[in-house]
Amino acid sequence: MELEKEIQQTKFKSERHKAVLNIVFTSSWIACQQMRFFKDHDLSPQQYNVMRILRGQKGKPITVNGIQERMLDKNSNASRLIDKLKEKKLAERVICEKDRRQVDIIITNKGLELLKKIDMVIDDIENLYTTITEKEAEELNRILDKLRNQ
């Protein structure tokens, strides 16, 4: 699956330009794979990201802003995602005892159980990426970190 064939373009302004397009295209491809997987669990990848953040709190509440800061997709509306998780009884909003104007978010037992269930099959997603070696993944991570380090 070469980029040129996928987007039907043979010439690029430069290799850097092609690399950026390749990152954008690959990001979209990965997102589509994840959407298919999470659809079986009635979740979006963004909702799953919020749930993992909540689980990482180990029972300690976190604010909506705290969640937003840690999200992979910074353009996601964390408040709306939390509302959806609340409707599904996977997360709860609780009034902060120290500051009653602040609302904290915690994951529910139902949310933790769903994550356990997903954890058991998450390797299915990881198996999509076994075409690159651990060493190649390490190098890719180094390059992507370097790209963002401006």
N, C-alpha and C positions, 0 to 999 in steps of 0.2 A: 504494500500500500504506500506508494510513493506520493509525495505531496503534488508533484506535477500532474500525475494522473488523476488524483482525487479532485483537484480544483481546475483541471484542464488549462493549465498555464505552464508554458515552457520557459519563459524568460522572467527574470526577476531583476530588480534594480541592483541588488548586490546579494551576497551570501548572507549578510546580516538581515536584510529585508526578508529573504526567504526563511531564515531561522525564526524571525518573529511571526511570520505567517504560519509556519509549521507549529509553533507553540500554541497559537490561537486555535488552529485547526485541531491539534491533538487534545487541547483542553476541552473543546466541544465534544470530541469523540469520547473522551473519558467520561464527561458529564452524561452523555447519552447512555453509556454502559451502566453507570451508577443509577440513573433514573429507572432503567429497566429492572435492576435488582431491587431497589428500594420500593418500587411500585407494588411488589408482592407483599410488602410489609405496611402498605398504606402510608408511606413516608416519602418526603422529598430528600435529596441529598443535604439540603440546607437544614431541614428539621433533624436529620440524623446528626449533623454537625453540632447543633444546639444540644441535643441529648447527650452527646459525648462530652461536651463542655460541662454540662450539669453533672454527669456521672463523675467526671474528674474532680468535682468539688468535694466528693466524698461526704455528702450529706450537709455540707455547709451551703447556705443560700448565696446567691450571686445576683447582682443587679442586671437589668437589661443592658445598660451601658457596658458592664463587665463582659457580658456575653458578646455584644457587638464587637468589642475590641479583640476578642479571641477568635472570631469567626474566620473561616477560610475565605468566604465570599463577603468582602467588606460592603458590597452593594445590597446585601440582603436586608430586609426589614425585620430585625430581630423581634420587635414587639409583635408583629403580625405572625411570625413563626411561632412564638410562644403562645399566642392566642390559639393557634391551630393545635399545638401540642396539649394545651389545656382542655380544648374541646374533646380530644381523644383520651383525656385523663392520663396523659403521660408526663405532665408537668403541672405544678401549682404555683400560683402567685400568693405570697404571704407578706403581710405588713411587717416591716422591720421594727423590732422592739425599741431600738435606739432612736430611730427617726421615723415617726409614724407617716411622714409624707413619702418615704421611700418604700418601694415595693420590691421584694426579693423573689427570686425564682428558685424552685427546687424540683428535682426529678421525683416522680412518684415510684412506688414499688412496681406498678404496672409498667412504667417506663424502663425501670431496671431489668425487669423480666424480658421485655421486648429486646433490649440491647443484648442480653445473654443469648437469646434465640438467634439474633443476627450475628453475634460473635461466632457462633458455631458454623455459620456458612459464609462468613466474610472472606474466607480463603478463595471462594469462587471468583470474587472480584480481583483479588490479588493474582490469581492464576492467569488473568488476561495480560499481565505484564511480565510474564516469565520469559518473554522473547529477549529481554535484556538481562545481562548478568548482574550480580551484586556489585561488581567492580564498575560496570558501565553505569549503574544506577548512582553509585557514589560520585562518579565523574559528572553525570548529568546534574545531580544536586549541587555540586560545587559550581558548575557553570551557571545554573539558574540563580544561586545565591549571589554569585559575582555580578550577574546582570542586574539584580535588584539593589545591589550595594552602591548606590550613586548618591 
